[in-house]
Every structure is written in structure tokens, then in C-alpha cells.
Amino acid sequence: MPEAKPVVRLGKGCVVDVGVLLGYPASRGENIDTVTIGDGARIRSGTVIYGGVKAGSNLHTGHNVIIREENEIGDGLSVWNNSVIDYGCKIGSGVKIHCNCYIAQFTIIEDTAFLAPGVMVTNDYHPGCKFSLECMRGPRIGKRAQIGANVTIIPFIEIGEHCLVGGGSTVTKDLPPYSLAYGNPAKVVGDVRDLMCATGRTDKPYGKL
């Protein structure tokens, strides 16, 4: 029997380039052949969105973005070129994910968080263990958190609201809200609200959070 064609539900005013694949069949799960995308999406060439994705309005993808199945996505997600969102994630509204990022399965990213280029999110403490699939869980990245370029975040970590993680860091422990943290492993070095502007254009860029 021929495979059933995916159901694609696009909202009003969506722009989809040639070379986009919506409803790519997943090799796992059941009843995940429908893609639902809200109004005003801009989906650029090379994007692949699997069946079982539910996205709100104003989804914007760069080129060669992959969004796997069973992802729940709020309004206004922007994903830049060559980034991958693996299956089973929950992503809030207003989130920005820059180029060359990998978001592991079962990650939670809350509203208006920002991930700079090259962020790697992981979900498996013991790769190759026979219990890996049972134990997988990505981190939770809190509202308005700012994750710097080339940061690695290990599984189960909670990054609090309004945290700022410096570029190149490896986050191995939970970060309380408003933390300024960096290093390998990342350590809390202050409160982001006390951070002084390095360019002199303002005094405290996060002082009114």
C-alpha cells in the first residue's frame, strides 16, 4: 500500500521557498503525520519540518534548518541557518536560535530566550548505555536567558530566567535566575543586573530587568 501523504496546515500569509519539505515522515511514533504552522511564517529553502510539529505564528527559518517530530513551538520562533531542533522539545514564544545550533531531544526553551551561534544542547548522561532512551532529558533554559556563542549545556541542567552565559562555556550545574556565568565549567561570577557596558553606550545593559 502507498504511504499516506502528510497533512500540512499553513496559516494565512505564509511564504514557503522552493526546496522546503514539510511533513517529512518520522521513523518513530504514531499519528505524527500532520504539520501545523500558524500565520505569517517565512520558511527558507533547505528547511525540513517533520510530521508532528505544531508551531505558532511568525515562524521564521533560515536555510537548511531541520525541525524534528513532536515539537511544540510558540509564536515568533526564529531559527537561523543550519540549526537542528531534535524531537520532543517544547519551545516558547519569541525564542531566537542562531546558526549552527543543536537542540537535543526533550529540551525546554522558555519565552524570549536567545541562543548564539554554535550552541550545543545535550540530553544523555551515559551515551551507549542500554537505559539511555529511558533517561534522556535535555536542559531547561529559562525566560530571557542569553546563551553565548559555542556554549555547551549538559543534560538535566536548569538555567534560570535572565541568565547570561559567556561564550565558550560548558554549563554543568544549575544556574540561578539573573546569574552572570562563564568558564569551563561555567561558574557564577555575579548578577547580570550589575554587569557594566563594555562599549560605554550605556551603564548597565541589564540593569532594569
HELIX and SHEET records of a PDB file:
HELIX    1   1 SER A  132  CYS A  135  1                                   4    
HELIX    2   2 VAL A  192  ASP A  194  5                                   3    
SHEET    1   A 8 VAL A   7  LEU A  10  0                                        
SHEET    2   A 8 THR A  34  ILE A  37  1                                        
SHEET    3   A 8 LYS A  54  ALA A  55  1                                        
SHEET    4   A 8 GLU A  72  ILE A  73  1                                        
SHEET    5   A 8 LYS A  90  ILE A  91  1                                        
SHEET    6   A 8 ILE A 108  ILE A 109  1                                        
SHEET    7   A 8 ARG A 140  ILE A 141  1                                        
SHEET    8   A 8 GLU A 158  ILE A 159  1                                        
SHEET    1   B10 VAL A  15  VAL A  16  0                                        
SHEET    2   B10 ARG A  42  ILE A  43  1                                        
SHEET    3   B10 HIS A  60  THR A  61  1                                        
SHEET    4   B10 SER A  78  VAL A  79  1                                        
SHEET    5   B10 LYS A  96  ILE A  97  1                                        
SHEET    6   B10 PHE A 114  LEU A 115  1                                        
SHEET    7   B10 GLN A 146  ILE A 147  1                                        
SHEET    8   B10 LEU A 164  VAL A 165  1                                        
SHEET    9   B10 SER A 179  TYR A 182  1                                        
SHEET   10   B10 LYS A 187  ASP A 191 -1                                        
SHEET    1   C 5 LEU A  21  TYR A  24  0                                        
SHEET    2   C 5 VAL A  48  TYR A  50  1                                        
SHEET    3   C 5 ILE A  66  ILE A  67  1                                        
SHEET    4   C 5 VAL A  84  ILE A  85  1                                        
SHEET    5   C 5 TYR A 102  ILE A 103  1                                        
SHEET    1   D 3 MET A 120  VAL A 121  0                                        
SHEET    2   D 3 THR A 152  ILE A 153  1                                        
SHEET    3   D 3 THR A 170  VAL A 171  1                                        
END                                                                             
